[in-house]
Amino acid sequence: MTVQREEGRWTGASAPRSEFVPAPRPDSQIEPAAVPLMNIANVLTVLRIALVPLFLLALFADGGHDPNWRWAAAALFGIAAITDRFDGQLARKYGLITDFGKLADPIADKALIGAALIGLSVLGDLPWWITLVIGVREIGITLLRLAVVRRGVIPAGHGGKLKTLVQSVAIAVLVLPLEGAWATTGMALMYVAVVLTVVTGLDYVVQAARLWFGSPRHSA
């Protein structure tokens, strides 16, 4: 009897079972395991959003200038800012990136920074023009990203990350009940943050223009 081996398998009645190797199907694919929605990265993001109203309550407690409450507000802001650094790192390192995280993370960032700036301006600790410049920039860049999303994604660059870091440090110093050189340092950092905010905003506009007037990126 004739025994033949074709495409990775034996044919015929006497085919040795021990040497049978199934031929791979060309259309077979290994699907990645689904990422759970409630992973550690998303939990930290939700925690950051939940801390925003608590931060505002502490900031405005007893008229907004009680030293003890200002320390509490600074502590809450610091915890929220730290989670911003770790949730993204955890998501990338352990493959925990989800659509919810992509949407919620920037919302949490802008809610925290925006609430702090508006709160400080209401209390008279920060000029309103600084809050308006940063607020208009953040809203404008978000709308710009949405406008060109079909043509490509504008990634967050090192300048944007530095801008967020300087903003966070400046806000933390201004929230603390400090005077003299510390208050001067906080305002100096905020002016640097404003410059970085404007410069990085212009960079985003240039990148968006290149995407808009260039060829749209089609996914394969």
Backbone bond lengths (Angstrom), bond angles and torsions (degrees), N, CA, C in turn:
res aa  C-N    CA-C-N  psi(-1)  N-CA   C-N-CA  omega(-1)  CA-C   N-CA-C  phi
1 M - - - 1.466 - - 1.523 109.29 -
2 T 1.307 115.01 142.60 1.467 119.66 -176.77 1.510 110.73 -88.12
3 V 1.316 113.89 132.41 1.468 119.63 176.72 1.520 108.05 -118.17
4 Q 1.292 116.72 125.94 1.462 121.08 -178.60 1.522 110.43 -124.05
5 R 1.297 114.58 153.01 1.474 120.86 178.14 1.519 108.57 -117.05
6 E 1.301 116.50 113.48 1.452 120.16 -176.44 1.526 109.94 -126.06
7 E 1.327 115.73 130.55 1.464 123.51 173.09 1.524 112.23 48.26
8 G 1.327 115.78 45.02 1.441 119.47 172.98 1.512 114.04 85.02
9 R 1.357 119.20 9.68 1.447 119.76 178.65 1.528 109.55 -141.11
10 W 1.329 117.59 154.62 1.457 123.30 179.01 1.524 109.42 -94.32
11 T 1.325 114.19 144.65 1.462 119.77 176.12 1.506 108.62 -122.29
12 G 1.296 116.70 151.86 1.459 120.43 179.79 1.511 110.67 112.17
13 A 1.333 115.95 158.58 1.451 120.35 -175.64 1.508 113.04 -68.29
14 S 1.354 117.38 -27.75 1.460 120.59 -177.13 1.510 113.14 -96.23
15 A 1.307 117.41 18.43 1.463 119.91 -177.68 1.508 110.80 -62.64
16 P 1.338 119.01 125.45 1.469 121.80 179.77 1.521 111.04 -68.62
17 R 1.306 116.37 118.64 1.462 120.62 -176.49 1.525 112.10 -65.35
18 S 1.337 116.57 -31.06 1.457 118.91 -176.42 1.505 113.14 -68.51
19 E 1.323 118.56 -19.73 1.463 121.42 -178.49 1.520 111.67 -103.59
20 F 1.312 115.75 12.44 1.458 117.82 -179.77 1.520 110.63 -75.43
21 V 1.325 115.97 125.44 1.464 122.25 177.65 1.507 107.78 -125.41
22 P 1.301 119.37 112.80 1.464 120.33 -177.99 1.515 111.52 -65.22
23 A 1.301 114.55 137.30 1.470 119.75 179.47 1.513 109.47 -73.49
24 P 1.315 117.93 134.52 1.466 120.20 179.86 1.514 111.30 -68.49
25 R 1.310 115.80 137.95 1.451 119.59 177.01 1.519 109.52 -80.48
26 P 1.333 118.48 129.41 1.464 120.27 -177.41 1.516 113.40 -63.51
27 D 1.333 116.14 -24.95 1.453 117.80 -177.27 1.519 112.63 -95.67
28 S 1.337 117.27 5.92 1.455 119.60 -179.02 1.522 110.61 -77.48
29 Q 1.325 115.91 138.73 1.458 121.26 -179.73 1.520 109.26 -135.91
30 I 1.313 114.98 146.77 1.462 120.47 176.26 1.515 108.19 -95.97
31 E 1.311 116.91 112.10 1.449 121.01 -178.54 1.525 110.35 -81.13
32 P 1.337 116.71 133.37 1.463 119.19 179.41 1.520 110.85 -67.90
33 A 1.324 114.89 150.75 1.450 119.07 178.68 1.525 110.21 -67.53
34 A 1.313 115.69 141.45 1.461 120.50 -178.93 1.525 110.49 -66.70
35 V 1.327 115.55 138.21 1.469 120.76 178.76 1.521 108.36 -83.52
36 P 1.324 119.28 125.38 1.473 120.40 -179.90 1.515 110.95 -64.39
37 L 1.323 115.59 142.06 1.464 120.31 -178.39 1.526 111.41 -64.33
38 M 1.315 116.68 -44.85 1.460 120.77 -177.90 1.528 110.64 -90.80
39 N 1.321 115.35 65.91 1.466 119.99 174.95 1.527 108.43 -95.73
40 I 1.329 116.21 173.74 1.459 121.10 -173.23 1.526 112.11 -61.48
41 A 1.348 117.25 -35.85 1.467 120.05 -179.76 1.522 110.91 -65.33
42 N 1.339 116.91 -45.50 1.465 120.24 179.83 1.526 111.61 -69.25
43 V 1.321 117.13 -34.38 1.469 120.03 177.01 1.524 110.38 -61.49
44 L 1.333 117.27 -42.07 1.462 120.71 177.97 1.523 111.27 -64.62
45 T 1.328 116.81 -37.52 1.463 120.53 178.08 1.523 110.99 -64.45
46 V 1.331 116.28 -45.62 1.473 120.59 177.99 1.533 110.26 -62.89
47 L 1.327 116.44 -38.87 1.467 120.50 177.83 1.520 110.67 -60.91
48 R 1.328 116.71 -41.04 1.463 120.73 179.65 1.532 110.94 -62.79
49 I 1.324 116.61 -40.92 1.466 120.00 177.60 1.525 110.57 -64.63
50 A 1.334 116.65 -41.17 1.460 120.88 -179.49 1.524 112.14 -66.60
51 L 1.325 117.62 -27.34 1.458 121.05 -178.84 1.527 112.45 -75.93
52 V 1.326 118.34 -18.62 1.467 121.01 -176.83 1.531 111.58 -61.11
53 P 1.341 120.42 -53.07 1.473 118.28 178.73 1.529 112.98 -64.17
54 L 1.331 117.77 -33.31 1.468 119.93 177.21 1.523 110.33 -65.45
55 F 1.328 116.43 -39.80 1.464 120.85 177.06 1.532 110.92 -60.94
56 L 1.336 116.29 -43.55 1.466 119.95 -179.56 1.527 111.37 -66.11
57 L 1.316 116.80 -39.17 1.466 119.68 177.89 1.530 110.99 -61.35
58 A 1.323 116.17 -42.89 1.465 119.60 178.88 1.522 111.10 -68.88
59 L 1.329 117.42 -36.43 1.464 121.08 -177.85 1.526 111.79 -66.22
60 F 1.343 116.91 -38.04 1.467 120.53 -176.03 1.525 112.97 -97.09
61 A 1.321 118.11 0.66 1.460 120.63 -178.83 1.531 110.75 -62.29
62 D 1.322 116.12 139.12 1.478 122.47 178.43 1.530 111.93 53.98
63 G 1.316 116.50 43.42 1.457 120.45 176.28 1.513 115.10 83.61
64 G 1.319 117.96 -2.77 1.457 120.85 174.94 1.514 115.40 89.21
65 H 1.304 118.36 0.82 1.467 119.04 -177.74 1.520 112.66 -128.77
66 D 1.316 117.11 17.92 1.459 120.23 174.60 1.530 108.93 -77.60
67 P 1.330 118.65 123.63 1.471 121.35 -175.41 1.528 113.87 -56.32
68 N 1.326 116.55 -42.40 1.465 119.12 -178.20 1.523 111.87 -64.03
69 W 1.325 116.51 -43.30 1.462 119.66 178.97 1.526 111.60 -69.00
70 R 1.326 116.99 -32.23 1.467 119.31 177.95 1.525 110.58 -67.66
71 W 1.330 117.05 -37.26 1.463 119.44 174.84 1.526 110.46 -63.94
72 A 1.328 115.75 -40.89 1.466 119.83 178.26 1.535 110.69 -63.14
73 A 1.331 116.29 -42.11 1.465 120.45 179.02 1.526 110.52 -63.64
74 A 1.327 116.89 -41.71 1.468 120.32 178.63 1.523 111.18 -63.75
75 A 1.334 116.60 -38.59 1.465 120.26 178.62 1.521 110.99 -64.28
76 L 1.338 117.41 -44.01 1.463 121.37 178.45 1.524 111.20 -63.62
77 F 1.329 116.09 -41.22 1.466 119.58 178.09 1.527 110.49 -64.08
78 G 1.337 116.89 -41.22 1.458 120.54 179.92 1.521 111.86 -63.45
79 I 1.340 116.85 -42.35 1.463 120.06 178.56 1.525 110.66 -62.22
80 A 1.333 115.75 -44.42 1.459 119.85 179.82 1.530 111.39 -63.59
81 A 1.326 117.13 -40.62 1.460 120.97 179.82 1.528 111.37 -65.85
82 I 1.338 116.91 -36.83 1.464 120.43 179.15 1.528 110.80 -66.41
83 T 1.331 117.67 -39.73 1.467 119.98 178.50 1.528 110.85 -62.76
84 D 1.342 116.75 -30.50 1.461 120.06 177.44 1.517 111.07 -61.76
85 R 1.315 116.80 -34.10 1.466 120.40 -179.28 1.522 111.68 -76.37
86 F 1.325 116.40 -38.26 1.456 119.33 -172.52 1.519 114.27 -85.09
87 D 1.344 118.32 -31.76 1.459 117.41 -175.70 1.523 111.94 -65.69
88 G 1.325 116.95 -38.73 1.460 119.93 178.10 1.520 112.44 -67.37
89 Q 1.335 116.71 -41.03 1.456 120.53 178.32 1.526 111.52 -63.09
90 L 1.327 116.70 -43.48 1.460 120.41 179.75 1.526 110.99 -64.85
91 A 1.330 116.62 -40.99 1.463 120.06 -178.95 1.520 111.24 -62.58
92 R 1.335 116.96 -42.07 1.469 120.02 -179.17 1.524 111.77 -74.10
93 K 1.323 117.15 -39.52 1.460 120.77 -175.47 1.518 112.49 -69.37
94 Y 1.334 116.89 -39.85 1.462 120.78 -174.81 1.530 113.42 -107.78
95 G 1.328 116.76 13.64 1.456 119.64 177.09 1.514 113.53 63.90
96 L 1.340 116.72 42.75 1.461 121.25 -177.03 1.524 111.90 -106.11
97 I 1.323 116.88 24.08 1.459 121.11 -178.16 1.532 109.39 -74.85
98 T 1.331 116.74 126.63 1.455 122.56 178.70 1.526 109.53 -130.25
99 D 1.345 116.08 163.03 1.460 119.91 176.70 1.529 110.40 -63.19
100 F 1.327 116.72 -36.45 1.465 120.23 177.47 1.524 110.51 -61.43
101 G 1.328 117.21 -43.67 1.452 120.95 179.85 1.517 112.20 -64.08
102 K 1.340 116.49 -39.94 1.461 120.31 179.33 1.520 110.92 -62.09
103 L 1.328 117.02 -34.58 1.456 121.40 -178.83 1.523 111.77 -83.93
104 A 1.331 116.63 -44.01 1.463 120.79 -172.73 1.525 113.11 -76.19
105 D 1.333 117.87 -33.37 1.465 120.08 -175.13 1.526 112.57 -61.50
106 P 1.357 119.72 -51.48 1.471 117.98 178.39 1.522 112.66 -65.92
107 I 1.346 117.34 -31.32 1.467 119.69 176.83 1.522 110.04 -63.42
108 A 1.331 116.50 -43.86 1.456 120.75 179.10 1.522 111.42 -62.29
109 D 1.340 116.84 -41.80 1.467 120.88 179.70 1.520 111.06 -60.97
110 K 1.326 115.60 -50.01 1.464 120.26 -176.14 1.527 111.28 -69.08
111 A 1.342 117.05 -33.96 1.464 119.94 178.34 1.520 110.47 -65.14
112 L 1.336 117.04 -42.14 1.462 121.07 -178.97 1.519 111.50 -67.31
113 I 1.331 116.98 -51.40 1.467 120.81 -178.77 1.525 110.31 -64.75
114 G 1.331 117.02 -44.83 1.460 120.75 -179.02 1.513 112.42 -62.44
115 A 1.334 117.07 -43.86 1.464 120.44 179.44 1.522 111.12 -62.73
116 A 1.326 116.78 -40.73 1.460 120.43 -179.93 1.523 111.59 -65.92
117 L 1.318 117.29 -44.29 1.469 120.81 -179.43 1.520 111.33 -64.37
118 I 1.335 116.23 -46.29 1.462 119.67 -179.99 1.527 110.15 -64.36
119 G 1.334 116.91 -42.23 1.447 120.00 179.27 1.524 112.61 -60.70
120 L 1.329 116.53 -44.44 1.466 120.16 179.59 1.529 111.35 -65.89
121 S 1.330 117.33 -35.52 1.467 120.26 178.71 1.520 110.86 -70.12
122 V 1.331 117.68 -39.86 1.465 121.02 177.62 1.530 110.46 -60.91
123 L 1.325 116.33 -38.26 1.468 120.90 -179.66 1.525 112.76 -79.15
124 G 1.326 116.91 -5.59 1.460 120.16 179.75 1.513 114.65 82.07
125 D 1.333 117.50 13.68 1.463 121.13 -179.61 1.523 113.36 -93.95
126 L 1.329 116.55 -4.70 1.462 120.70 -178.83 1.521 108.57 -148.15
127 P 1.336 118.27 130.78 1.466 120.36 178.94 1.529 111.40 -58.98
128 W 1.328 115.67 140.50 1.459 120.06 -178.60 1.526 112.29 -64.08
129 W 1.336 118.46 -28.71 1.463 119.04 -177.28 1.529 110.96 -65.51
130 I 1.330 117.21 -31.54 1.461 119.73 177.34 1.526 110.24 -67.48
131 T 1.323 116.27 -44.41 1.464 120.72 178.12 1.524 110.83 -61.34
132 L 1.327 117.18 -41.21 1.462 120.77 -179.40 1.526 111.82 -67.05
133 V 1.330 117.01 -42.77 1.469 120.39 179.86 1.528 110.34 -61.06
134 I 1.323 116.86 -48.98 1.460 120.47 -178.32 1.528 110.17 -67.48
135 G 1.329 117.51 -41.41 1.457 120.80 -179.31 1.522 112.76 -64.42
136 V 1.325 116.69 -45.26 1.465 120.18 179.34 1.522 110.54 -64.08
137 R 1.308 116.78 -39.08 1.472 120.61 178.68 1.513 110.81 -62.03
138 E 1.322 117.66 -48.08 1.457 121.22 -176.39 1.522 111.23 -64.75
139 I 1.333 117.07 -44.46 1.469 120.33 179.46 1.524 110.19 -66.11
140 G 1.339 116.36 -42.91 1.461 120.05 -178.99 1.512 113.02 -62.99
141 I 1.342 117.22 -43.43 1.455 120.43 -179.47 1.522 110.73 -67.82
142 T 1.330 117.40 -36.33 1.467 120.20 177.16 1.522 110.63 -62.26
143 L 1.335 117.62 -45.51 1.464 121.29 178.14 1.531 111.05 -65.08
144 L 1.343 116.32 -36.55 1.458 120.62 179.12 1.522 111.14 -64.94
145 R 1.313 116.68 -41.56 1.464 120.74 177.80 1.518 111.48 -61.80
146 L 1.336 115.69 -41.75 1.464 119.36 178.99 1.525 111.24 -66.17
147 A 1.331 116.92 -33.61 1.464 120.58 -177.77 1.524 112.29 -68.08
148 V 1.327 117.61 -31.82 1.471 120.33 -175.64 1.521 112.28 -108.39
149 V 1.345 117.38 11.40 1.466 119.49 -173.52 1.520 112.15 -63.26
150 R 1.336 118.39 -28.57 1.467 120.80 179.30 1.524 112.20 -71.60
151 R 1.304 116.72 -20.77 1.463 120.16 -179.86 1.517 112.81 -97.69
152 G 1.290 117.29 -16.24 1.457 120.33 179.24 1.512 110.68 159.88
153 V 1.312 115.00 168.37 1.458 121.71 -179.63 1.523 109.38 -107.32
154 I 1.318 115.93 131.42 1.462 120.62 176.49 1.522 107.51 -88.91
155 P 1.327 117.92 108.76 1.467 119.59 -177.20 1.521 111.77 -73.41
156 A 1.322 114.78 155.82 1.464 119.85 175.77 1.525 108.98 -75.12
157 G 1.326 116.72 122.30 1.452 121.20 -178.06 1.511 112.08 -91.98
158 H 1.326 115.29 179.27 1.465 120.29 179.67 1.525 111.17 -64.87
159 G 1.347 116.45 -33.38 1.459 119.33 178.85 1.513 112.08 -63.96
160 G 1.330 116.37 -41.25 1.457 120.24 178.47 1.515 112.20 -64.71
161 K 1.334 116.48 -39.45 1.464 120.17 178.63 1.523 111.08 -67.37
162 L 1.340 116.17 -38.80 1.467 119.66 177.32 1.520 110.48 -65.86
163 K 1.316 116.24 -39.52 1.463 121.09 177.88 1.527 111.05 -58.77
164 T 1.332 115.96 -46.53 1.463 120.27 -179.80 1.524 111.34 -64.14
165 L 1.336 116.42 -39.66 1.464 120.59 179.14 1.516 111.33 -63.39
166 V 1.337 117.01 -47.16 1.470 120.65 -178.57 1.528 110.23 -65.54
167 Q 1.341 116.77 -40.36 1.465 120.04 176.62 1.523 111.03 -58.29
168 S 1.327 116.14 -45.90 1.464 120.95 -176.86 1.527 111.30 -63.99
169 V 1.336 116.39 -44.78 1.467 119.93 -179.78 1.531 110.52 -64.86
170 A 1.333 116.58 -43.24 1.464 120.44 179.92 1.526 111.15 -61.88
171 I 1.332 116.48 -44.31 1.464 120.11 179.67 1.521 110.39 -63.37
172 A 1.335 117.41 -43.83 1.461 120.89 -179.40 1.527 111.09 -59.10
173 V 1.328 116.71 -42.39 1.473 120.29 -179.96 1.529 110.59 -66.66
174 L 1.335 117.28 -39.46 1.456 120.59 -178.90 1.525 112.22 -72.52
175 V 1.316 117.15 -29.17 1.463 120.16 178.22 1.528 110.59 -71.57
176 L 1.318 116.84 -35.15 1.466 120.12 179.86 1.529 110.75 -62.27
177 P 1.328 117.37 143.83 1.474 120.80 -179.37 1.527 111.44 -78.46
178 L 1.339 115.15 65.03 1.457 120.49 -177.41 1.515 110.12 -114.31
179 E 1.306 116.00 153.97 1.457 121.28 -179.57 1.527 109.65 -130.82
180 G 1.315 115.01 178.40 1.461 120.31 175.88 1.513 113.01 67.80
181 A 1.335 115.49 -129.81 1.462 120.92 -175.12 1.524 112.14 -63.36
182 W 1.347 116.56 -34.42 1.460 119.36 179.88 1.527 111.00 -64.63
183 A 1.310 117.43 -44.65 1.459 120.94 178.56 1.528 110.92 -63.40
184 T 1.340 116.00 -39.22 1.471 120.25 177.57 1.528 110.62 -64.21
185 T 1.332 116.38 -40.98 1.466 120.54 178.10 1.521 111.18 -62.95
186 G 1.338 116.10 -41.23 1.460 119.87 178.64 1.512 112.19 -60.79
187 M 1.321 117.67 -43.19 1.462 120.64 179.34 1.522 111.08 -69.16
188 A 1.347 117.21 -36.83 1.463 119.98 177.75 1.528 110.35 -62.35
189 L 1.328 116.43 -43.61 1.463 120.14 177.01 1.524 111.27 -63.16
190 M 1.325 117.06 -36.63 1.461 119.90 179.55 1.524 111.16 -66.85
191 Y 1.331 117.64 -37.03 1.462 120.09 176.26 1.531 110.78 -64.46
192 V 1.336 115.94 -39.70 1.469 119.31 175.49 1.523 110.05 -62.72
193 A 1.332 116.00 -40.21 1.463 120.17 178.74 1.521 111.55 -62.46
194 V 1.330 116.88 -37.96 1.463 120.45 178.76 1.527 110.40 -64.03
195 V 1.335 116.50 -43.50 1.472 120.17 178.51 1.526 110.50 -61.28
196 L 1.336 116.45 -46.66 1.464 119.98 178.71 1.528 111.27 -63.24
197 T 1.323 116.53 -36.18 1.461 120.97 178.69 1.522 110.90 -61.36
198 V 1.326 116.58 -45.89 1.466 120.82 -178.82 1.530 111.16 -69.11
199 V 1.334 116.97 -45.41 1.465 121.07 -177.10 1.524 110.97 -63.60
200 T 1.321 117.18 -47.87 1.465 119.84 179.91 1.526 110.90 -67.32
201 G 1.332 117.04 -31.53 1.462 119.66 176.05 1.514 111.81 -63.92
202 L 1.321 116.92 -42.70 1.470 120.76 176.82 1.526 111.10 -63.79
203 D 1.339 116.30 -36.34 1.459 119.99 178.15 1.528 110.63 -63.76
204 Y 1.340 116.92 -41.22 1.459 120.28 176.80 1.526 111.09 -62.40
205 V 1.325 117.22 -38.62 1.466 120.81 179.28 1.526 110.28 -62.47
206 V 1.338 116.72 -42.82 1.468 120.84 178.68 1.529 110.58 -62.75
207 Q 1.324 116.88 -45.08 1.463 120.14 179.27 1.522 111.84 -63.97
208 A 1.328 116.38 -39.07 1.459 120.06 178.59 1.522 111.09 -65.65
209 A 1.336 116.95 -38.73 1.465 120.50 178.19 1.523 111.20 -64.30
210 R 1.331 117.06 -38.98 1.455 120.33 177.71 1.523 111.38 -63.90
211 L 1.330 116.63 -40.33 1.463 119.83 178.04 1.522 111.07 -68.27
212 W 1.320 116.24 -41.51 1.462 120.22 -175.07 1.524 112.07 -67.80
213 F 1.329 116.36 -42.15 1.457 120.09 -177.59 1.527 112.89 -92.52
214 G 1.344 116.25 -6.26 1.453 119.78 176.35 1.509 110.76 -91.50
215 S 1.332 115.07 -166.82 1.461 120.27 -179.75 1.520 109.28 -82.39
216 P 1.324 117.38 133.89 1.466 118.92 177.67 1.492 112.25 -66.42
217 R 1.330 117.64 146.58 1.442 122.81 -178.95 1.517 109.29 -89.77
218 H 1.315 116.19 119.41 1.446 120.78 178.90 1.514 108.26 -102.56
219 S 1.333 115.40 134.04 1.462 119.33 177.85 1.499 110.10 -74.13
220 A 1.358 117.02 141.29 1.448 120.75 -177.01 1.511 110.60 -73.89
